Amino acid sequence: MKVLVLLAVVAAAAAWPGFGFQADAGGVSDAQKQHDVNFLLHKIYGEIRDSNLKAKADSFDPEADLSHYSDDGAAVQKLMRDLKDHRLLEQKHWFSLFNPRQRHEALMLFDVLIHCKDWDTFVSNAAYFRQRMNEGEFVYALYVAVIHSPLAEHVVLPPLYEVTPHLFTNSEVIEAAYRAKQTQTPGKFQSSFTGTKKNPEQRVAYFGEDIGMNTHHVTWHMEFPFWWQDSYSHHLDRKGENFFWVHHQLTVRFDAERLSNYLDPVDNVDFEDVDGVARIRDLLIVESRIRDAIAHGYIVDRAGNRIDIMNERGINVLGDIIESSMYSPNVQYYGALHNTAHIVLGRQADPHGKYALPPGVLEHFETATRDPSFFRLHKYMDNIFKEHKDSLPPYTVEDLKFNEVSVDKVSIDGQLETFFEDFEYSLINAVDDTQEIADVEISTYVPRLNHKDFSFNIDINNNGGEALATVRIFAWPHRDNNGIEYTFDEGRWNAIELDKFWVKLSSGTNHIVRKSSESAVTVPDVPSFETLFEKTKEALGGADSGLTEFESATGIPNRFLLPKGNEQGLEFDLVVAVTDGAADAALDGLHENTEFNHYGAHGKYPDNRPHGYPLDRKVPDERVFEDLPNFGHIQVKVFNHGEHIHHH
């Protein structure tokens, strides 16, 4: 449940209790909670299909006993007032988080759920409001509440592409699903990516349109919502810096996919091109204020005080300002660059609202990465962040070396090879639902990138006593699209983070083997509704549900660990930095924690170093790295031989 963001940064290294019959104070088992959430999110456009939850939805009175809320019922009374006054968005309408009123309504429900003291109150409110509120608002509020409420700590959220398939699936396929249901004919329909083969951009649609990437992006924004205030329940550690890093990684990964397909990197978006919107002028003013702050090395808060950003925490303040989250120290002056730009670019098809089109894809985190302008927008933000990072003093050998420790050899076990395979998911929730018409199996399958298993082999020599080390693995493309080699400084900014983990080094030679499947930056695909129903049933019967590994959905999909590469083998620089774990670790016992997921958001972020360390600052002299004993650097090739596995 620790969804996509910083919240989870993984309640440190505590051993994770197995999912099954642990009960909370109200005596409710994890399996029961999982059962409830499964049914609360299933068939969202129809009736609740669990008789117990349906009964709660029909008879519960949210205001009957306010002692069940930690805010004495303030949030529930506010929401009930609007419900009784018929002020809430009707069902079956589009919901966009960027619409201030719709966001306000979804957050009113979140506010109710996050203040529920026990599971029964939580689930009764959820069932009650599911029947009465807009489905999009309900789904959003419930997801964010499950991610952030301690009551739901071990609940696995179903994949959004099965809860609201129309946000992830082309309309032709949704129409085919409708026909299948009407004629009671089961069907598996092939999804294809938008655009035509004639458009070269189509070659990289598998990245931006991947349902797992879409889920990663929307879940991250639920872990680290821009609207979050600590008064809801807790502080989200390093939220602004996380905003920078997660989008930086999407940007450099997309560029590597483009190179794999013989395309130039993404250009900056030029707001001058964007149709009229008065907001453009405001964006340019805000941008110049932010660039000004970077040049001066400080920002000015609401009270007029200077906040120094010429240090490793400056990026965090800058991230809060550029996204413009509630954590921004001066939203009046520095504006909301990212959120406004999303809306402006999202409205391009209909800038003056003439056609009352549903919100553009950029106005839904679920679909934003499907629009090529998303990556242009983020390249533009990324360049602003780079300006700041490049203004900081470069690391010296003194800063970077790890006494007595050297990396002697780095190699790869197995070939780095990617392929495509069909991935199937259910469309049962895409069609109108009535209890009279039986369900038929309707699904779609779509090609998704994956890679063959491989391992990193790292030989580390330690001339001192036992020591904790952080192992940081990155790779960047060796050449640009014209075949020209990147300098170290150009390369390191384009570095893809492949893994980060802690290890206890013994004296002498340490031979470390790290499997691709163990990467801390990735997560497995979320189990389907069908699997969740099955496993929950087993867990209710006393079995181990086997769902623990899915509790955090915050990383990049495991299948996207490697960029696609190409037939000849796309060359990458692979680097391994082994740094001083005792100095790096913000928490104890990290080397024992296999569950650490560095995108997650619960509690304190485990690594004291900035995201991307030690490649996050400019490198005027690459000898600093090439002569560093605790740094390994090799060339590798990533192959794709056009293989496509069909599973049906």
C-alpha positions as CSV (number, residue, x, y, z in Angstrom):
1,M,0.0,0.0,0.0
2,K,2.9,2.3,0.4
3,V,2.2,3.7,-2.8
4,L,4.3,5.6,-5.0
5,V,6.1,8.0,-3.1
6,L,8.3,9.2,-0.4
7,L,6.0,8.4,2.3
8,A,7.0,4.9,2.2
9,V,10.6,5.3,2.3
10,V,10.0,2.2,3.9
11,A,9.6,2.4,7.5
12,A,13.2,1.6,7.5
13,A,14.5,-1.8,8.0
14,A,12.0,-3.2,10.3
15,A,11.1,-6.7,9.4
16,W,7.9,-6.7,7.5
17,P,5.1,-8.7,9.1
18,G,3.7,-11.4,6.8
19,F,0.3,-10.5,5.4
20,G,-2.4,-12.7,6.8
21,F,-4.1,-12.7,10.1
22,Q,-2.5,-9.7,11.9
23,A,-5.4,-7.7,13.2
24,D,-5.6,-4.0,14.0
25,A,-7.0,-2.6,17.3
26,G,-10.5,-3.3,15.9
27,G,-9.6,-6.9,15.4
28,V,-9.8,-6.8,11.7
29,S,-7.3,-9.0,9.8
30,D,-5.2,-7.7,6.9
31,A,-7.0,-10.3,4.7
32,Q,-10.4,-8.8,5.6
33,K,-9.1,-5.3,4.8
34,Q,-7.8,-6.5,1.5
35,H,-11.2,-8.2,0.8
36,D,-13.0,-4.9,1.5
37,V,-10.7,-2.7,-0.7
38,N,-11.0,-5.3,-3.6
39,F,-14.8,-4.9,-3.5
40,L,-14.8,-1.1,-2.9
41,L,-12.9,-0.7,-6.2
42,H,-14.5,-3.4,-8.3
43,K,-17.2,-2.4,-10.7
44,I,-16.9,1.2,-9.7
45,Y,-19.7,2.2,-12.1
46,G,-22.2,-0.3,-10.8
47,E,-23.5,-1.6,-7.5
48,I,-21.2,-2.9,-4.7
49,R,-21.0,-6.6,-5.2
50,D,-20.3,-7.6,-1.6
51,S,-23.5,-7.9,0.5
52,N,-21.8,-6.8,3.7
53,L,-20.4,-3.6,2.2
54,K,-23.6,-3.0,0.3
55,A,-25.5,-3.1,3.6
56,K,-23.1,-0.6,5.2
57,A,-23.4,1.7,2.1
58,D,-27.2,1.6,2.5
59,S,-27.6,2.0,6.2
60,F,-24.5,3.7,7.6
61,D,-24.8,7.2,9.0
62,P,-21.4,8.9,8.9
63,E,-22.4,11.5,11.5
64,A,-24.0,9.1,14.0
65,D,-20.9,8.7,16.3
66,L,-18.3,11.4,15.9
67,S,-16.0,9.8,18.5
68,H,-14.8,7.4,15.7
69,Y,-12.9,10.3,14.0
70,S,-9.6,11.8,15.2
71,D,-10.8,15.3,14.1
72,D,-14.1,14.8,16.1
73,G,-16.0,14.6,12.9
74,A,-15.1,18.0,11.4
75,A,-14.3,16.6,8.0
76,V,-17.3,14.3,7.8
77,Q,-19.7,17.1,8.8
78,K,-18.3,19.4,6.1
79,L,-18.6,16.7,3.4
80,M,-22.2,15.8,4.5
81,R,-23.2,19.4,4.3
82,D,-22.2,19.6,0.6
83,L,-23.8,16.2,-0.1
84,K,-27.1,17.3,1.4
85,D,-27.0,20.6,-0.5
86,H,-26.5,18.7,-3.8
87,R,-23.2,20.6,-4.4
88,L,-21.1,17.6,-5.3
89,L,-20.2,16.5,-8.9
90,E,-22.6,14.0,-10.3
91,Q,-21.7,10.5,-11.1
92,K,-20.5,9.5,-14.6
93,H,-18.8,12.9,-15.1
94,W,-15.1,13.3,-16.0
95,F,-13.0,14.0,-12.9
96,S,-9.7,15.9,-13.1
97,L,-7.4,16.6,-10.1
98,F,-6.4,19.8,-11.8
99,N,-10.0,21.1,-11.6
100,P,-10.0,23.0,-8.2
101,R,-13.6,22.3,-7.2
102,Q,-13.3,18.6,-8.2
103,R,-10.0,18.3,-6.3
104,H,-11.6,20.0,-3.3
105,E,-14.4,17.4,-3.3
106,A,-12.1,14.4,-3.6
107,L,-9.9,15.8,-0.8
108,M,-13.0,16.3,1.5
109,L,-13.5,12.6,1.2
110,F,-9.8,11.9,1.8
111,D,-10.0,14.1,4.8
112,V,-12.8,11.9,6.2
113,L,-11.0,8.7,5.6
114,I,-7.6,9.7,6.9
115,H,-9.3,10.7,10.2
116,C,-11.1,7.4,10.8
117,K,-9.8,5.8,13.9
118,D,-10.8,2.2,13.1
119,W,-11.3,0.0,10.0
120,D,-15.0,-0.3,10.4
121,T,-15.5,3.5,10.3
122,F,-13.0,3.7,7.4
123,V,-14.7,1.1,5.3
124,S,-18.3,2.2,6.1
125,N,-17.6,5.7,5.0
126,A,-15.9,4.5,1.9
127,A,-18.9,2.3,1.0
128,Y,-21.4,5.1,1.8
129,F,-19.7,7.7,-0.3
130,R,-18.9,5.4,-3.1
131,Q,-22.7,5.2,-3.7
132,R,-23.1,8.9,-3.5
133,M,-20.1,10.7,-5.0
134,N,-18.5,10.9,-8.4
135,E,-16.6,7.7,-9.2
136,G,-13.4,9.5,-10.2
137,E,-13.3,11.5,-7.0
138,F,-14.1,8.4,-5.0
139,V,-11.3,6.3,-6.5
140,Y,-8.8,9.1,-6.1
141,A,-9.7,9.7,-2.4
142,L,-9.7,6.0,-1.6
143,Y,-6.3,5.3,-3.2
144,V,-4.6,8.2,-1.5
145,A,-6.2,7.2,1.9
146,V,-5.1,3.6,1.5
147,I,-1.6,4.7,0.7
148,H,-1.3,7.1,3.6
149,S,-3.5,5.7,6.4
150,P,-1.8,3.4,9.0
151,L,-5.1,1.4,9.1
152,A,-4.4,0.1,5.5
153,E,-0.7,-0.5,5.8
154,H,-0.7,-3.9,4.3
155,V,-3.4,-3.5,1.7
156,V,-2.4,-4.0,-2.0
157,L,-4.3,-1.6,-4.3
158,P,-5.6,-3.1,-7.5
159,P,-4.1,-1.9,-10.8
160,L,-5.8,1.4,-11.9
161,Y,-5.9,0.2,-15.5
162,E,-8.4,-2.5,-14.3
163,V,-10.4,-0.1,-12.0
164,T,-10.8,2.7,-14.6
165,P,-9.8,1.0,-17.9
166,H,-11.1,3.9,-20.1
167,L,-8.3,6.1,-18.8
168,F,-5.7,3.6,-20.1
169,T,-7.2,1.9,-23.1
170,N,-8.0,3.1,-26.6
171,S,-11.7,3.9,-27.2
172,E,-11.9,1.3,-30.1
173,V,-11.0,-1.4,-27.6
174,I,-13.5,-0.1,-25.0
175,E,-16.2,-0.2,-27.7
176,A,-15.3,-3.8,-28.6
177,A,-15.7,-4.7,-24.9
178,Y,-19.2,-3.1,-24.8
179,R,-20.2,-5.2,-27.9
180,A,-18.9,-8.3,-26.3
181,K,-20.9,-7.7,-23.1
182,Q,-24.1,-6.9,-25.0
183,T,-23.8,-10.0,-27.1
184,Q,-22.6,-12.1,-24.2
185,T,-19.5,-13.2,-26.2
186,P,-16.2,-13.4,-24.3
187,G,-13.4,-11.6,-26.1
188,K,-9.7,-10.8,-26.0
189,F,-9.0,-7.6,-27.9
190,Q,-5.6,-6.4,-29.1
191,S,-4.7,-2.8,-28.1
192,S,-2.4,-0.8,-30.3
193,F,-0.6,2.4,-29.6
194,T,-2.0,5.7,-30.8
195,G,-0.7,7.4,-33.9
196,T,0.4,5.9,-37.2
197,K,3.5,3.9,-38.3
198,K,4.3,6.9,-40.5
199,N,5.0,9.0,-37.5
200,P,8.5,8.3,-36.1
201,E,7.3,9.1,-32.6
202,Q,5.2,6.0,-32.8
203,R,8.4,4.0,-32.3
204,V,8.6,5.0,-28.6
205,A,4.9,4.9,-27.8
206,Y,5.6,1.6,-25.9
207,F,7.2,3.7,-23.2
208,G,4.8,6.7,-22.7
209,E,1.7,4.6,-23.3
210,D,2.8,1.6,-21.1
211,I,0.1,0.9,-18.5
212,G,2.8,0.2,-15.9
213,M,4.6,3.5,-16.6
214,N,1.2,5.3,-16.4
215,T,0.5,3.5,-13.1
216,H,4.0,4.4,-11.8
217,H,3.4,8.1,-12.6
218,V,-0.1,8.4,-11.1
219,T,0.8,6.4,-8.0
220,W,3.9,8.5,-7.4
221,H,1.7,11.6,-7.4
222,M,-0.6,9.9,-4.9
223,E,2.4,9.1,-2.6
224,F,3.6,12.7,-2.9
225,P,0.5,14.8,-3.7
226,F,1.1,18.5,-4.6
227,W,-1.8,19.4,-2.3
228,W,-0.5,17.5,0.7
229,Q,-0.4,19.4,4.0
230,D,1.3,17.9,7.1
231,S,-1.9,18.5,9.2
232,Y,-3.4,15.5,7.4
233,S,-1.2,13.2,9.3
234,H,2.6,13.4,8.7
235,H,5.5,15.1,6.9
236,L,6.6,13.7,3.5
237,D,10.3,13.6,3.6
238,R,12.3,15.2,0.7
239,K,9.1,15.6,-1.3
240,G,10.4,18.4,-3.6
241,E,13.6,16.6,-4.4
242,N,11.6,13.4,-5.1
243,F,9.5,15.4,-7.5
244,F,12.7,16.5,-9.3
245,W,14.2,13.0,-9.3
246,V,11.2,10.9,-10.4
247,H,10.6,13.2,-13.4
248,H,14.3,13.5,-14.2
249,Q,14.5,9.7,-14.4
250,L,11.4,9.5,-16.7
251,T,13.1,12.2,-18.9
252,V,16.5,10.4,-19.2
253,R,14.9,7.0,-19.6
254,F,12.6,8.3,-22.4
255,D,15.7,9.8,-24.1
256,A,17.5,6.4,-23.9
257,E,14.4,4.7,-25.5
258,R,14.5,7.4,-28.3
259,L,18.2,6.6,-28.9
260,S,17.4,2.9,-29.0
261,N,15.0,3.8,-31.9
262,Y,17.3,6.2,-33.8
263,L,15.5,9.3,-32.6
264,D,17.0,12.5,-31.3
265,P,16.5,13.4,-27.6
266,V,13.3,15.4,-26.7
267,D,13.4,19.1,-27.3
268,N,12.5,21.6,-24.8
269,V,8.9,22.9,-25.0
270,D,8.8,26.4,-26.3
271,F,5.9,28.2,-24.6
272,E,6.1,30.9,-27.3
273,D,4.5,28.3,-29.7
274,V,1.6,27.7,-27.4
275,D,-1.7,29.3,-28.5
276,G,-2.5,32.7,-26.9
277,V,-3.5,31.6,-23.4
278,A,-2.9,34.6,-21.0
279,R,-1.3,32.1,-18.6
280,I,1.7,31.8,-20.9
281,R,2.9,35.2,-20.0
282,D,2.5,34.3,-16.3
283,L,4.5,31.1,-16.8
284,L,7.4,33.1,-18.4
285,I,7.4,35.6,-15.5
286,V,7.4,32.8,-13.0
287,E,10.2,31.0,-14.9
288,S,12.4,34.1,-14.9
289,R,11.9,34.5,-11.1
290,I,13.0,30.9,-10.5
291,R,16.0,31.2,-12.8
292,D,16.9,34.4,-11.0
293,A,16.7,32.7,-7.6
294,I,19.1,29.9,-8.9
295,A,21.5,32.5,-10.2
296,H,21.5,34.3,-6.8
297,G,21.6,31.1,-4.8
298,Y,18.6,31.9,-2.6
299,I,14.9,32.1,-2.7
300,V,12.7,34.5,-0.8
301,D,9.9,33.2,1.4
302,R,6.5,34.8,2.1
303,A,7.9,36.8,4.9
304,G,10.7,38.2,2.8
305,N,13.4,36.0,4.4
306,R,16.2,34.5,2.3
307,I,16.4,30.7,2.1
308,D,19.9,29.6,1.0
309,I,19.8,26.9,-1.8
310,M,23.5,26.7,-2.5
311,N,23.7,23.3,-0.7
312,E,22.6,19.7,-1.1
313,R,19.1,20.4,0.3
314,G,18.5,23.3,-2.1
315,I,17.1,20.9,-4.7
316,N,14.3,20.0,-2.3
317,V,13.1,23.6,-1.9
318,L,13.4,24.2,-5.6
319,G,11.3,21.1,-6.3
320,D,8.6,22.3,-4.0
321,I,8.6,25.7,-5.8
322,I,8.6,24.4,-9.3
323,E,5.9,21.8,-8.9
324,S,4.3,24.2,-6.5
325,S,3.2,22.0,-3.8
326,M,1.7,23.3,-0.5
327,Y,5.3,23.0,0.7
328,S,6.4,25.9,-1.5
329,P,7.7,28.7,0.8
330,N,6.3,31.4,-1.5
331,V,3.6,30.3,-3.9
332,Q,2.4,33.9,-4.5
333,Y,5.8,34.9,-5.9
334,Y,7.1,31.7,-7.5
335,G,3.7,30.5,-8.8
336,A,2.9,27.0,-10.0
337,L,5.1,26.4,-13.0
338,H,4.6,22.6,-13.4
339,N,0.9,22.4,-12.6
340,T,0.0,25.4,-14.7
341,A,2.1,24.2,-17.6
342,H,0.2,20.8,-17.5
343,I,-3.1,22.5,-17.8
344,V,-1.9,25.0,-20.5
345,L,-0.4,22.2,-22.7
346,G,-3.3,19.9,-22.0
347,R,-5.7,22.5,-23.4
348,Q,-3.9,22.9,-26.7
349,A,-6.5,21.0,-28.7
350,D,-9.2,23.3,-27.4
351,P,-7.4,26.4,-25.8
352,H,-10.6,28.5,-25.4
353,G,-12.8,25.7,-24.2
354,K,-15.1,26.0,-27.2
355,Y,-15.8,22.3,-27.6
356,A,-16.2,21.5,-23.9
357,L,-13.8,18.5,-24.5
358,P,-13.1,16.3,-21.6
359,P,-9.9,17.4,-19.8
360,G,-6.8,16.8,-22.0
361,V,-4.6,13.8,-21.3
362,L,-2.1,16.0,-19.5
363,E,-4.8,16.9,-16.9
364,H,-4.8,13.3,-15.7
365,F,-1.7,11.8,-14.2
366,E,-2.9,8.5,-15.4
367,T,-2.6,9.5,-19.1
368,A,-0.1,12.4,-19.0
369,T,2.9,10.4,-20.2
370,R,0.9,9.4,-23.3
371,D,1.2,12.9,-24.7
372,P,4.6,13.6,-26.3
373,S,4.4,17.2,-24.9
374,F,4.6,15.7,-21.4
375,F,8.3,14.8,-22.0
376,R,9.0,18.2,-23.6
377,L,7.5,19.9,-20.6
378,H,9.6,17.8,-18.2
379,K,12.7,18.4,-20.3
380,Y,12.1,22.1,-19.8
381,M,11.7,21.7,-16.0
382,D,14.7,19.3,-16.0
383,N,16.9,22.0,-17.6
384,I,15.9,24.4,-14.8
385,F,16.8,21.9,-12.2
386,K,20.1,21.3,-14.0
387,E,21.0,25.0,-13.8
388,H,20.7,24.8,-10.1
389,K,22.7,21.5,-9.7
390,D,25.4,22.9,-12.0
391,S,25.7,26.0,-9.9
392,L,26.9,23.9,-6.9
393,P,30.6,23.2,-6.4
394,P,31.8,20.0,-8.0
395,Y,32.7,17.1,-5.8
396,T,36.4,16.6,-5.1
397,V,38.3,13.3,-4.7
398,E,38.3,14.1,-1.0
399,D,34.5,14.2,-1.0
400,L,34.1,11.0,-2.9
401,K,36.7,8.5,-1.8
402,F,35.9,5.8,0.6
403,N,39.0,5.0,2.6
404,E,40.5,1.5,2.2
405,V,37.7,0.5,-0.2
406,S,38.2,0.0,-4.0
407,V,36.1,-1.5,-6.8
408,D,38.4,-4.0,-8.5
409,K,36.1,-5.4,-11.2
410,V,32.6,-4.9,-12.6
411,S,31.0,-7.4,-15.0
412,I,27.6,-8.6,-16.2
413,D,26.3,-12.2,-16.0
414,G,24.1,-12.9,-18.9
415,Q,23.5,-10.8,-22.0
416,L,21.7,-7.5,-21.6
417,E,18.7,-8.2,-23.9
418,T,15.2,-6.9,-24.2
419,F,12.1,-8.2,-25.9
420,F,8.4,-7.5,-26.2
421,E,5.7,-9.7,-24.8
422,D,1.9,-9.5,-24.7
423,F,0.4,-8.4,-21.4
424,E,-3.3,-9.1,-20.8
425,Y,-5.6,-7.2,-18.4
426,S,-9.3,-7.3,-17.7
427,L,-11.8,-4.8,-19.2
428,I,-14.7,-6.1,-17.0
429,N,-14.9,-2.7,-15.3
430,A,-15.0,-0.8,-18.6
431,V,-18.5,-1.7,-19.4
432,D,-21.9,-0.7,-17.8
433,D,-22.7,-3.1,-15.1
434,T,-26.0,-4.5,-14.0
435,Q,-26.5,-7.6,-11.8
436,E,-29.1,-9.0,-14.3
437,I,-26.6,-9.3,-17.2
438,A,-24.0,-11.9,-16.5
439,D,-20.3,-10.9,-16.8
440,V,-18.4,-12.4,-19.7
441,E,-14.6,-12.6,-19.8
442,I,-13.4,-9.4,-21.6
443,S,-9.8,-8.5,-21.7
444,T,-7.2,-6.7,-23.9
445,Y,-3.6,-7.5,-24.6
446,V,-0.9,-5.0,-25.4
447,P,2.8,-5.4,-26.2
448,R,5.1,-4.4,-23.3
449,L,8.9,-4.2,-23.0
450,N,10.7,-6.7,-20.8
451,H,14.3,-7.9,-20.4
452,K,16.0,-11.2,-19.8
453,D,17.4,-11.8,-16.3
454,F,20.9,-10.7,-15.6
455,S,23.2,-10.0,-12.6
456,F,25.8,-7.4,-11.8
457,N,29.1,-8.9,-10.5
458,I,31.1,-6.5,-8.4
459,D,34.4,-7.3,-6.8
460,I,35.1,-4.9,-3.9
461,N,38.4,-4.9,-2.0
462,N,38.3,-3.6,1.6
463,N,41.7,-3.1,3.3
464,G,40.1,-2.0,6.5
465,G,37.8,-3.6,9.0
466,E,34.1,-4.5,8.5
467,A,32.3,-1.6,6.9
468,L,28.8,-0.7,5.7
469,A,28.8,0.4,2.0
470,T,26.2,1.9,-0.3
471,V,26.4,0.4,-3.9
472,R,25.1,2.8,-6.5
473,I,24.7,1.6,-10.1
474,F,24.0,3.9,-13.1
475,A,24.2,3.7,-16.9
476,W,24.1,6.3,-19.6
477,P,24.2,6.0,-23.4
478,H,27.8,6.1,-24.7
479,R,27.0,8.2,-27.9
480,D,24.3,10.6,-29.1
481,N,22.1,9.9,-32.1
482,N,24.8,11.2,-34.4
483,G,27.3,8.7,-33.1
484,I,29.3,11.3,-31.2
485,E,30.6,10.2,-27.8
486,Y,29.2,12.0,-24.8
487,T,31.7,13.6,-22.4
488,F,31.6,12.3,-18.9
489,D,29.8,15.5,-17.8
490,E,27.1,15.1,-20.5
491,G,26.8,11.4,-19.8
492,R,26.4,11.6,-16.1
493,W,23.4,14.0,-16.3
494,N,21.7,11.4,-18.6
495,A,22.5,8.6,-16.2
496,I,19.7,6.1,-15.5
497,E,19.6,4.8,-12.0
498,L,19.6,1.0,-12.1
499,D,20.0,0.1,-8.4
500,K,21.0,1.3,-5.0
501,F,21.6,-1.0,-2.0
502,W,23.5,-1.4,1.2
503,V,26.0,-4.1,2.0
504,K,28.3,-5.1,4.9
505,L,31.8,-5.4,3.5
506,S,34.2,-7.8,5.3
507,S,37.9,-7.3,5.2
508,G,39.6,-8.4,2.0
509,T,37.8,-9.3,-1.2
510,N,34.0,-9.1,-1.4
511,H,32.4,-10.7,-4.4
512,I,28.9,-9.2,-4.8
513,V,26.2,-10.6,-7.1
514,R,23.1,-8.5,-7.5
515,K,20.2,-9.8,-9.6
516,S,18.3,-7.5,-11.9
517,S,15.1,-8.7,-10.2
518,E,16.3,-7.2,-6.9
519,S,16.6,-3.6,-8.0
520,A,15.4,-1.1,-5.5
521,V,14.3,1.3,-8.2
522,T,11.7,-1.1,-9.6
523,V,8.5,-2.9,-8.6
524,P,6.8,-5.9,-10.0
525,D,3.5,-5.6,-12.0
526,V,0.5,-5.1,-9.7
527,P,-1.6,-8.3,-9.4
528,S,-4.8,-8.3,-11.4
529,F,-8.2,-8.1,-9.7
530,E,-8.6,-11.8,-10.4
531,T,-5.4,-12.6,-8.6
532,L,-6.2,-10.3,-5.7
533,F,-9.7,-12.0,-5.2
534,E,-8.1,-15.4,-5.3
535,K,-5.2,-14.7,-2.9
536,T,-7.5,-12.8,-0.5
537,K,-9.9,-15.8,-0.4
538,E,-6.9,-18.0,0.4
539,A,-5.7,-15.6,3.1
540,L,-9.2,-15.4,4.7
541,G,-9.0,-19.2,4.9
542,G,-5.7,-18.9,6.8
543,A,-3.1,-19.2,4.1
544,D,-0.3,-16.7,3.5
545,S,-1.6,-14.4,0.8
546,G,1.8,-14.0,-0.9
547,L,1.0,-10.3,-1.6
548,T,3.7,-8.7,0.6
549,E,6.0,-7.8,-2.3
550,F,3.2,-5.8,-4.0
551,E,2.6,-3.5,-1.0
552,S,4.6,-0.7,-2.6
553,A,3.8,0.1,-6.2
554,T,6.1,3.1,-6.2
555,G,9.0,2.2,-8.4
556,I,9.4,2.0,-12.2
557,P,8.0,-1.3,-13.6
558,N,10.6,-4.0,-13.3
559,R,10.3,-4.8,-16.9
560,F,11.6,-1.3,-17.8
561,L,14.8,-1.6,-15.8
562,L,16.7,-1.6,-19.1
563,P,16.0,0.6,-22.1
564,K,15.1,-1.3,-25.3
565,G,18.5,-1.1,-27.0
566,N,18.8,-2.3,-30.6
567,E,19.9,-5.0,-33.0
568,Q,23.6,-4.0,-33.1
569,G,23.6,-3.5,-29.3
570,L,23.3,0.1,-28.0
571,E,26.4,1.0,-26.1
572,F,26.1,2.2,-22.5
573,D,28.6,3.4,-19.9
574,L,27.9,1.4,-16.8
575,V,29.2,2.9,-13.5
576,V,29.3,1.6,-10.0
577,A,30.0,3.9,-7.1
578,V,30.6,2.3,-3.7
579,T,30.3,4.9,-1.0
580,D,30.6,5.1,2.8
581,G,27.4,3.5,4.1
582,A,27.9,4.7,7.6
583,A,27.9,8.3,6.4
584,D,25.1,7.8,3.8
585,A,22.6,5.9,5.9
586,A,19.7,7.9,7.5
587,L,18.4,4.7,9.1
588,D,19.9,1.7,10.8
589,G,20.0,-1.9,9.5
590,L,19.7,-1.0,5.8
591,H,21.9,-3.9,4.7
592,E,19.4,-6.3,6.2
593,N,16.4,-4.7,4.5
594,T,15.4,-6.4,1.3
595,E,12.1,-4.4,1.2
596,F,13.7,-1.0,0.7
597,N,12.2,0.7,-2.2
598,H,13.8,4.1,-2.7
599,Y,10.7,5.7,-4.3
600,G,8.4,4.9,-1.5
601,A,7.3,7.5,1.1
602,H,6.7,6.3,4.6
603,G,8.9,7.9,7.2
604,K,12.4,9.0,6.6
605,Y,14.2,8.6,3.3
606,P,17.0,6.1,4.0
607,D,19.8,7.7,2.0
608,N,21.3,10.9,3.3
609,R,22.9,11.7,0.0
610,P,21.1,13.7,-2.8
611,H,19.3,11.7,-5.4
612,G,21.7,10.8,-8.2
613,Y,24.8,11.1,-6.0
614,P,27.7,11.1,-6.9
615,L,26.7,12.0,-10.5
616,D,24.3,14.9,-9.5
617,R,26.9,17.7,-9.8
618,K,28.8,19.0,-12.8
619,V,32.1,17.3,-13.6
620,P,34.6,19.8,-15.1
621,D,37.4,17.2,-14.8
622,E,36.5,13.6,-15.3
623,R,39.8,12.4,-13.9
624,V,38.3,13.0,-10.5
625,F,36.1,9.9,-11.2
626,E,38.4,7.9,-13.4
627,D,41.1,7.9,-10.7
628,L,38.7,7.2,-7.9
629,P,39.4,3.7,-6.4
630,N,35.8,3.2,-5.2
631,F,34.4,3.8,-8.7
632,G,34.0,1.2,-11.5
633,H,33.3,2.1,-15.1
634,I,32.8,-0.3,-18.0
635,Q,31.1,-0.3,-21.4
636,V,28.2,-2.6,-22.0
637,K,25.7,-3.2,-24.9
638,V,22.0,-3.6,-24.7
639,F,20.5,-5.8,-27.5
640,N,17.0,-6.1,-28.9
641,H,16.6,-8.7,-31.6
642,G,13.0,-7.9,-32.5
643,E,11.6,-10.8,-30.4
644,H,7.9,-10.6,-29.5
645,I,6.4,-13.3,-27.3
646,H,2.6,-13.9,-27.8
647,H,0.9,-15.6,-24.8
648,H,-2.4,-16.6,-26.3
